[in-house]
Amino acid sequence: MKVGYARTSTLDQEAGFEAQLRELKEIGCEKFFKEQVSSVGEREQLDGAIDFIREGDALVVTKLDRLARSTAHLVQITDALEAKGACMHILNLGIDTSTPTGTLMLTMLGAIAQFEREIMLERQKEGIAKAKAEGRYKGRKPTARAKTDDVLQLKKEGVGATAIAKRLGIGRASVYRILGAKKAA
């Protein structure tokens, strides 16, 4: 069975998300796991896909950067699939890990992708530092702190941190940070 996995980093990337799903359907995926979460966030659907996969199945993604956050993470995913007797297909690269050549290519490309990401992040930090020095960088608005009163009210009503985060559209860590600041005050 072909099991498709689609991911975008933000809700704003709806077109890219739909394109991934369309491509996965076109190549014959029968089951889909999809999520819109950043590259560093928890990937519950990816974990679910790996749990779902059985011997002889293939995890299919459209692009490598939709799957793994680092070479180590890629190796971890590949090992988990291999242990189950499953393989991985990366459509835009034509990689199939059911072959030794496919596994080699995947490992090499994963290392290159991680290198490119690290270079990009380094350039981004340099650009932010330059913009700050010139007084042009303001940073992002503190969205969670703007919802402090709502967080405190929901907590007072007995709502748990995870439910508060979901209701308000903020991270769970932000909820804990707000609650921790209130206790310290």
C-alpha positions, 0 to 999 in steps of 0.5 A: 500500500502507498501511504502519502504524507503531506506537510506545510509549515504554516496555514498560509501555504494552502496552495502548496498543501493542496498540490502535495495531496493532489500529487500523492493521489495521482500516483495512487496513495490509498491512505493519507496523513497530513499536517500543517506544522513547522519543521521543528514542531511535533509531527503527530501525523508523521508518527501516525503514518510510520505506526500505520505502515506495514511490511511491503508498504511505502511512505510517499512524500512529494519532496524531501524537505516536507519529511525530515528536519535533519539528516539524523531525523531522516535516518531515524525515519528510514530506519523505522520504515526499514525495521517494518519491512517498508520503504520510502518514495520521494517523488520529485527526486525519483528516490525509492529506498527499496533499492540500495542505490535509493538508500544511498542517494537519500542519505547523501541528499539529506546531508546536502539539504541539512547543509543548505538549511543551516546556511540559509539560517545563518544568512537569515541571522546575519540579515536580522542582525544587520536590520537591527543595527540599522533600526529596521527590524522590529521582530514579530508581534508577541501574539501569545502575550496579547492573549494573557488575559484570555489564558488566565481566564480559561485556566481559572475556569479549569481548562487545561493548557493544551485545550487553552492553546488550541482554543486561542491558537497559540503554542502550549509552551506560550500558555505555560510561560504565561501561567508561570509568569503569573505565579512568579508575580 
